[in-house]
Every structure is written in C-alpha cells, then in structure tokens.
Amino acid sequence: MSASGARLKHFGWGREGEGLSADEEAFVLARAEALFGTALSESASAPRLDEIALATPRLTAPGSLPFCTSEHYDRAAHTYGKSYLELARGLARDYASAPDVVAYPRHEGDVAAVLDWAGSADATVTPFGGGSSVVGGVEPKRYGHKGAVTIDLREMGKVKEVDKTSRAALIEAGTYGPALEAQLRPHGMTLRHFPQSFEYSTLGGWIATRGGGHFATLYTHIDDFVESLRTVTPKGVIESRRLPGSGAGPSPDRMVIGSEGIFGVITQAWMRLQDRPTWRAGGAVRFKDFFTAARAVRAIAQAGLYPSNCRILDPAEAYNTGAADGSVAVMVLAFESADHDVEPWMKRARECCADHGGMPEASGAQAHREGAAGVWRNAFIRMPYAMERLILRGVINDTFETAITWERFEKFHDAIKNATRVAIEQATGRKGQVTCRFTHVYPDGPAPYFTFHALGEPGKLGAQWLAIKSAALDAVIDNGGTVTHHHAVGRDHRPWYDRQRPPLFAAALRAAKKALDPHGLLNPGVLIDP
C-alpha cells in the first residue's frame, strides 16, 4: 500500500501510509510462527509522533539560513536510519540523539553556508540522503560538541545535464532513485543501479556508502558508475576531472566514495549511463543443495557471461520467501542488453547449471519476472516492511553480508552459520534460524548474504540483537571475510572494520580527516574515532 507523495516515516521503512498488505503480513507471520512453534502476538506498538519527547534544541539556525528547521517531525524523522538496533530504540521511544536543526539546502551554496555556521556554532554535521542506512550511519552524534545538525539533500534532486555522446549525466546528490530514473528516461538512458532501498535512497547516499545495486556481476557497486565528483568540505571544495579513466596517482574520487560523510558533503556527480535494455532473458533454476548451486554460480562467473542477475537462495531462504518448498536451492538468473539478443548467453548459463544438476523452472524473455524468480524478487523488495511488523512481536530478524574467495567459501559458510546459530541460542535461550543467499558474484568469489531469525524478549531486543550480530561478525573476521560487501560501516560495524583495515591505512584516514575537517564535525564516530 502506498500514499503517493507522503513524507517519510519517523519510525519504520518507507513513507507514511506504506507497509505490508494484509495478505503479505499474514504470510510473513505464518512463516515466523511455524519457525518458532508458537503464536506471535504484538507486545509493543510503533511510536506515534506525539509520543516522542525531544529535548529542547541546543541551537537555533540564524535567519540567513531559512531552509533550516527545528520542527518536531523533522528532528524525529532524522534521528535514526533503518537498522534493527535503531528500530528497537525507537520502539522504546528513545529519541535522545535527535538533531537540533535539520537543514534542507537548495543548492551547493546552502551546503557551504551550513558547514560554515555549524563550525562557528560548534555543531556536528550529519549528511542525510534517504535515511535508509542499516548500519547506524546517519544518527546524529555530538561527542562533546554543543549541538548537532543534519543536512538533508532532498531539495537537490535534479539531473542537471545529459551527455548522450559519452553516455553520462551530471546529477545532484539528493536525487532519489525513482526521480533519477524518471529524468533519464526521456533520453533513453538509465543508471541501472537498483539497490533494495532504491525508492528511499539517493545518489549521494549510494556513493558515500559504496552501495551495491541491481547487477549481480560486472557492475556491482556504485563505484563502477562514478565518472567524477564534487564534494563540499569544511576546508573547501574537492572536484575531480571528468575522465573515462586515469593513472594519475591515487584517485580523489576513490577517497570520497565510501567515506560515509566524514570528509564532506557530496553535492553532485557525473555518472556513467547505459542505454535502456530492450533484450531480456531469465528464469529460476533448482538445485539439490546450496553448495551445488554455488558451484554452478562459480562456473557462470568464471565463464565471463556476466549475467545481470545470478543469485542463489538456500532451501530455507527460498521457503521463507515463498520461492520454493524448502527442499531445493534456487538460482535466480537473468540477462539483459540494449544492444543484442541475450538468449545465447542464457543458453550457455543454463548449460553451466545443467553441468551441476540444475533444473530450469522456466524460460523465455519475461520468465525472470514470473515463477520463483518473481516471487523472490517481490519478497526481497518488501523485506524491510516485514521487519518493522515482526519487531512488534519480539522477533529479531536481521541480515549481514560479506565476501570471500571461492576456495574458502564452503568452510566459511558453515563457520558463519554455526557461530550465528550458537549465538542465537545463547542470547535468547531457544533455537533460531540462519539462512544464506548470494547477492553478487565475481570470478574469484561470492558475496554471501546471511539472514537470521530469533525470538527475543521484549525490552531486551537491542541487547540480544547485539550479542547475535557481534558473534556473527567475529566469525566473519576470524574466517577472513569482509565486515561488509555493500551495506557500509556506519557505527554498527566499526569494531570489526577496525580489525579488518591495515593499521597504517587507519592512520592515513585520520590524517585525511584532519586535513579536510580539522574540528572533527562531520559524522563523528563513523569509520574513525571523533
């Protein structure tokens, strides 16, 4: 259900009026009750806006910044992102970290003016796209400073220029996914970057977090589409040159991509585009087990076929989403092109699957939108709405994603699942469930995406979640994986990111932060200590 044009929720996913349909909620609830063997009734309620008490703002924006506000809704809606821990804190009506001021700059000059004022007022600054962070990346923090300001870039949402010759566009950082694609469509072009949060996230957010998108191979991260960037920092503007490639030292773009707002505010970017695809082929393929499906994925990845979609779901994941009955692993496979018929590529990929016992469910130009593939795709898009409903019943359900090379994958997979299962039992006193799917694949390894379900205790959900997630990420790091493949670091992943990155690189990152943000005002506590 959708309320067109409605504002974003202050609690939960999406806009006001949006959520699971009655049938969707009944399906999700039935799966959860079957898993835990008990009826699940609501033990809490989502906080109404009038139930949220906010401290008196410690700062007041000057009259020269008329695009700033300290209204109750704006402060509440910019307190948290969308992580499970933030949902749990919102459920407890804990909005103590609400920003004092929310700024809605209309152009780059406004961004610079807010940074200047925040510096003089000794206020921290949190850049905010759509607020869809699932790792604690947008919660305002003061760390001893006098106040906290959030800069929401939604008013900077234009595609300013399209270069069809070089297939690129200059796009403002506050442009939401649907608006971005709508403005490119008349030109016959597309960015083709569709993260799960597509409707509720922005170009600047994708770049700042190194977000992963629709493509399961080849073009997996937003990095692949960035041609040049413009970023406003407390010390001035960084703008890189538009080039198809360069070997001129370390890339300034690469320093900003994934920086999560600690260096400055991305205001616009030249992005590489593609012609809108017209040729499609796809479908679902069933395998006897997850590891057999993974070997088929490896064959496809190493054959250089580069499918747009090549995800596999383990039997439990397939069952939970309604894509299968729980007895088989499922591969969702698709190819698309704006230039040529993709059936020959699809034919070869099916042959790779057949070599590993894969049985195709369907074929044809639109098969990837039907059957198991279509069911899974819809469940994938709707998952965040399910989380906000299940937490009211004490269910702890969350995800974490990583990456590992092929020769280590099977041992890695088992170690992570076992560690997470044990942590669920220790934290909650009862068994839960851990499932796995692939989101992206490379010739040298996959990106496994784990989902865990546990039945928690109302009032303790945040602490129980933390115990489970911590044990899982300990296992990820101990077994050689990355703490995140595309969800970013934020504050939730900081302890494990600190273990993953080389110590000398951490020192270099701190030095760059000092040079660009000498007073440590921008998103303190993300990536490095404030």
ZAMARGU-4260 file (C-alpha; in steps of 0.2 Angstrom, whole numbers, plus 5000, padded with zeros to 4 digits):
<rodrens>
0) 5000/5000/5000 | 5006/5017/4996 | 5002/5035/4999 | 5009/5045/4985 | 5019/5060/4989
5) 5018/5056/5008 | 5033/5061/5019 | 5045/5048/5026 | 5040/5039/5041 | 5048/5044/5058
10) 5048/5025/5063 | 5049/5011/5050 | 5053/5009/5032 | 5046/5020/5018 | 5033/5033/5018
15) 5018/5036/5029 | 5004/5025/5024 | 5015/5012/5016 | 5018/4994/5023 | 5013/4976/5020
20) 4996/4972/5014 | 4985/4961/5025 | 4990/4945/5014 | 5008/4949/5015 | 5008/4951/5033
25) 4998/4935/5036 | 5011/4926/5025 | 5026/4933/5035 | 5018/4930/5052 | 5013/4912/5047
30) 5031/4908/5042 | 5038/4915/5058 | 5025/4906/5069 | 5029/4890/5061 | 5048/4893/5064
35) 5046/4896/5082 | 5032/4884/5085 | 5021/4897/5094 | 5008/4911/5091 | 5016/4928/5090
40) 5005/4942/5097 | 5011/4961/5097 | 5019/4965/5113 | 5023/4983/5108 | 5017/4997/5097
45) 5026/5008/5085 | 5028/5026/5092 | 5016/5039/5087 | 5024/5056/5083 | 5015/5064/5098
50) 5023/5050/5110 | 5041/5055/5106 | 5048/5068/5118 | 5063/5078/5111 | 5075/5089/5121
55) 5074/5107/5118 | 5086/5112/5103 | 5103/5117/5109 | 5105/5128/5094 | 5094/5139/5083
60) 5098/5142/5065 | 5101/5160/5060 | 5089/5169/5049 | 5101/5169/5035 | 5098/5150/5034
65) 5079/5150/5030 | 5080/5132/5024 | 5084/5126/5042 | 5071/5120/5054 | 5069/5113/5072
70) 5051/5106/5069 | 5046/5091/5079 | 5043/5079/5064 | 5059/5084/5055 | 5070/5081/5071
75) 5062/5064/5075 | 5062/5058/5057 | 5081/5062/5056 | 5086/5054/5072 | 5089/5036/5066
80) 5092/5026/5050 | 5084/5009/5047 | 5094/4996/5057 | 5087/4984/5069 | 5095/4992/5084
85) 5088/5009/5079 | 5071/5001/5077 | 5072/4994/5094 | 5077/5011/5102 | 5063/5019/5093
90) 5051/5006/5100 | 5057/5011/5117 | 5053/5029/5112 | 5072/5034/5114 | 5075/5049/5103
95) 5088/5057/5114 | 5100/5059/5099 | 5088/5069/5088 | 5097/5083/5079 | 5094/5101/5085
100) 5092/5108/5067 | 5088/5100/5051 | 5094/5109/5035 | 5086/5107/5018 | 5099/5115/5006
105) 5093/5120/4989 | 5110/5121/4981 | 5128/5120/4984 | 5130/5137/4992 | 5117/5132/5005
110) 5128/5117/5010 | 5143/5128/5012 | 5134/5140/5022 | 5128/5127/5034 | 5145/5120/5036
115) 5152/5137/5040 | 5138/5141/5053 | 5140/5124/5061 | 5158/5127/5063 | 5156/5143/5071
120) 5142/5136/5082 | 5152/5120/5087 | 5139/5108/5080 | 5142/5091/5072 | 5135/5089/5055
125) 5127/5073/5048 | 5124/5071/5029 | 5107/5063/5026 | 5101/5056/5009 | 5086/5045/5011
130) 5090/5039/5029 | 5090/5021/5023 | 5106/5016/5032 | 5105/4999/5041 | 5122/5001/5050
135) 5119/5016/5061 | 5127/5028/5048 | 5115/5043/5050 | 5112/5045/5069 | 5117/5062/5074
140) 5131/5062/5087 | 5139/5077/5097 | 5154/5069/5106 | 5156/5084/5117 | 5151/5097/5104
145) 5137/5110/5108 | 5124/5104/5095 | 5120/5093/5081 | 5114/5097/5063 | 5108/5086/5050
150) 5109/5091/5031 | 5096/5083/5021 | 5099/5085/5002 | 5082/5080/4996 | 5079/5098/4988
155) 5095/5095/4977 | 5087/5082/4966 | 5090/5087/4948 | 5098/5079/4933 | 5107/5094/4928
160) 5115/5089/4911 | 5115/5073/4900 | 5129/5069/4888 | 5122/5056/4876 | 5138/5055/4866
165) 5149/5049/4881 | 5134/5042/4890 | 5135/5052/4906 | 5124/5064/4916 | 5128/5077/4929
170) 5116/5073/4944 | 5113/5082/4961 | 5117/5071/4976 | 5100/5072/4984 | 5091/5064/4969
175) 5081/5049/4974 | 5082/5033/4964 | 5064/5034/4956 | 5067/5053/4952 | 5084/5050/4944
180) 5077/5036/4933 | 5062/5047/4928 | 5073/5061/4922 | 5084/5050/4912 | 5070/5040/4904
185) 5066/5054/4891 | 5084/5052/4885 | 5083/5034/4883 | 5096/5031/4896 | 5097/5023/4913
190) 5110/5022/4928 | 5104/5004/4931 | 5108/5005/4949 | 5094/4997/4959 | 5098/4994/4977
195) 5085/4986/4988 | 5082/5004/4995 | 5080/5011/4978 | 5064/5021/4982 | 5071/5028/4998
200) 5089/5032/4995 | 5099/5045/4985 | 5113/5046/4973 | 5124/5054/4986 | 5120/5041/4999
205) 5124/5027/4986 | 5141/5035/4983 | 5145/5039/5001 | 5142/5021/5006 | 5149/5012/4991
210) 5132/5004/4989 | 5128/4989/4979 | 5115/4989/4966 | 5105/4978/4954 | 5119/4969/4944
215) 5125/4953/4952 | 5141/4953/4941 | 5152/4966/4932 | 5144/4982/4938 | 5141/4978/4956
220) 5144/4994/4966 | 5141/5012/4963 | 5160/5014/4961 | 5158/5007/4943 | 5147/5022/4938
225) 5156/5037/4945 | 5165/5047/4932 | 5168/5062/4943 | 5163/5070/4960 | 5161/5087/4968
230) 5161/5087/4987 | 5160/5102/4999 | 5171/5100/5014 | 5174/5112/5029 | 5190/5117/5021
235) 5184/5120/5003 | 5178/5111/4988 | 5185/5095/4980 | 5181/5092/4962 | 5188/5079/4951
240) 5191/5079/4932 | 5179/5070/4921 | 5188/5056/4913 | 5185/5038/4907 | 5200/5033/4917
245) 5216/5040/4924 | 5233/5033/4931 | 5237/5050/4939 | 5241/5044/4957 | 5228/5039/4970
250) 5210/5044/4964 | 5202/5058/4973 | 5185/5050/4969 | 5190/5034/4977 | 5194/5044/4993
255) 5176/5051/4994 | 5167/5035/4988 | 5163/5025/5004 | 5169/5039/5015 | 5151/5040/5023
260) 5151/5058/5026 | 5167/5060/5036 | 5176/5071/5024 | 5162/5082/5017 | 5145/5083/5008
265) 5144/5076/4991 | 5134/5088/4981 | 5134/5082/4963 | 5142/5069/4952 | 5145/5065/4934
270) 5138/5047/4932 | 5141/5034/4918 | 5125/5029/4910 | 5119/5015/4899 | 5105/5013/4885
275) 5089/5006/4892 | 5089/4987/4890 | 5077/4980/4877 | 5083/4962/4876 | 5080/4951/4892
280) 5080/4933/4896 | 5079/4924/4913 | 5071/4912/4925 | 5074/4901/4940 | 5085/4885/4941
285) 5083/4872/4955 | 5097/4863/4963 | 5098/4849/4976 | 5108/4859/4988 | 5116/4876/4991
290) 5134/4871/4988 | 5130/4863/4972 | 5121/4879/4966 | 5136/4889/4972 | 5147/4878/4960
295) 5136/4882/4946 | 5137/4901/4950 | 5156/4899/4950 | 5156/4891/4933 | 5145/4905/4926
300) 5155/4919/4934 | 5171/4912/4928 | 5164/4909/4910 | 5164/4928/4908 | 5145/4928/4904
305) 5141/4942/4916 | 5123/4940/4920 | 5113/4955/4927 | 5106/4943/4940 | 5114/4927/4947
310) 5108/4925/4964 | 5106/4909/4974 | 5094/4905/4989 | 5097/4891/5001 | 5082/4880/5004
315) 5077/4889/5019 | 5079/4906/5012 | 5068/4900/4996 | 5055/4893/5008 | 5054/4909/5019
320) 5051/4920/5003 | 5039/4908/4995 | 5050/4904/4981 | 5051/4885/4984 | 5045/4872/4996
325) 5061/4871/5006 | 5068/4855/4998 | 5079/4864/4985 | 5091/4878/4982 | 5085/4891/4969
330) 5095/4901/4957 | 5088/4917/4950 | 5096/4920/4933 | 5094/4934/4921 | 5102/4943/4906
335) 5098/4959/4898 | 5105/4971/4885 | 5101/4986/4875 | 5112/4980/4860 | 5109/4962/4856
340) 5099/4946/4859 | 5104/4938/4876 | 5097/4921/4873 | 5114/4914/4868 | 5121/4919/4884
345) 5106/4912/4893 | 5108/4896/4884 | 5127/4894/4890 | 5122/4899/4908 | 5109/4885/4908
350) 5122/4873/4902 | 5133/4878/4916 | 5119/4874/4928 | 5115/4858/4920 | 5133/4853/4922
355) 5129/4854/4941 | 5112/4846/4940 | 5102/4862/4939 | 5084/4860/4933 | 5077/4876/4925
360) 5059/4881/4931 | 5055/4892/4916 | 5062/4901/4901 | 5058/4915/4890 | 5060/4934/4888
365) 5050/4938/4904 | 5052/4922/4914 | 5063/4931/4927 | 5048/4941/4932 | 5037/4926/4935
370) 5038/4910/4945 | 5050/4908/4959 | 5061/4922/4952 | 5046/4934/4953 | 5041/4928/4970
375) 5058/4930/4977 | 5060/4947/4969 | 5044/4954/4977 | 5048/4947/4994 | 5066/4955/4993
380) 5058/4972/4990 | 5046/4970/5004 | 5058/4963/5017 | 5061/4980/5026 | 5042/4982/5029
385) 5041/4964/5037 | 5055/4969/5049 | 5045/4984/5056 | 5030/4972/5059 | 5039/4957/5066
390) 5049/4968/5079 | 5032/4972/5087 | 5030/4953/5091 | 5048/4951/5098 | 5056/4944/5083
395) 5074/4948/5080 | 5077/4947/5061 | 5091/4955/5053 | 5104/4952/5039 | 5123/4954/5036
400) 5133/4952/5020 | 5151/4949/5017 | 5163/4942/5003 | 5175/4928/5002 | 5186/4919/4989
405) 5179/4903/4981 | 5192/4891/4988 | 5187/4896/5006 | 5168/4898/5003 | 5161/4882/5009
410) 5171/4881/5025 | 5167/4900/5028 | 5149/4897/5025 | 5147/4884/5038 | 5158/4893/5051
415) 5147/4909/5050 | 5131/4899/5051 | 5136/4889/5065 | 5143/4904/5075 | 5127/4913/5072
420) 5116/4898/5077 | 5125/4896/5094 | 5124/4915/5097 | 5105/4915/5095 | 5103/4900/5107
425) 5115/4909/5120 | 5106/4926/5118 | 5088/4920/5118 | 5088/4903/5126 | 5080/4895/5111
430) 5084/4889/5093 | 5083/4901/5079 | 5087/4901/5060 | 5101/4906/5049 | 5099/4906/5030
435) 5110/4912/5016 | 5109/4918/4998 | 5121/4926/4986 | 5119/4944/4981 | 5134/4947/4970
440) 5147/4935/4962 | 5164/4938/4955 | 5176/4926/4946 | 5186/4925/4962 | 5172/4923/4974
445) 5154/4927/4980 | 5146/4939/4992 | 5136/4928/5004 | 5121/4937/5012 | 5115/4929/5029
450) 5098/4932/5037 | 5095/4927/5055 | 5078/4925/5064 | 5077/4923/5083 | 5063/4925/5096
455) 5068/4938/5108 | 5062/4946/5124 | 5053/4962/5124 | 5063/4976/5132 | 5079/4966/5128
460) 5078/4965/5109 | 5093/4978/5106 | 5105/4969/5118 | 5100/4952/5111 | 5102/4958/5093
465) 5119/4965/5098 | 5125/4948/5105 | 5120/4939/5090 | 5127/4951/5077 | 5143/4953/5087
470) 5146/4934/5087 | 5142/4933/5068 | 5154/4947/5063 | 5168/4940/5075 | 5166/4924/5064
475) 5166/4934/5048 | 5183/4942/5053 | 5191/4927/5060 | 5187/4917/5045 | 5194/4930/5033
480) 5179/4939/5026 | 5174/4957/5025 | 5163/4965/5038 | 5153/4972/5024 | 5151/4970/5005
485) 5139/4984/5002 | 5130/4989/5017 | 5143/5001/5023 | 5152/5003/5040 | 5142/5016/5050
490) 5144/5014/5069 | 5137/4996/5070 | 5152/4989/5060 | 5165/4999/5067 | 5173/4987/5079
495) 5175/4974/5065 | 5181/4987/5052 | 5194/4992/5064 | 5200/4974/5064 | 5199/4972/5045
500) 5208/4988/5039 | 5228/4989/5040 | 5234/5000/5054 | 5244/5012/5043 | 5229/5014/5032
505) 5219/5019/5048 | 5232/5032/5052 | 5231/5039/5034 | 5212/5040/5035 | 5214/5050/5051
510) 5226/5062/5043 | 5215/5065/5028 | 5200/5068/5040 | 5211/5081/5050 | 5216/5090/5034
515) 5198/5091/5027 | 5188/5093/5044 | 5200/5099/5057 | 5187/5101/5070 | 5180/5084/5068
520) 5162/5089/5065 | 5157/5078/5051 | 5148/5062/5056 | 5159/5059/5071 | 5162/5040/5075
525) 5159/5034/5058 | 5175/5025/5051 | 5187/5033/5063 | 5186/5040/5081 | 5179/5058/5083
</rodrens>
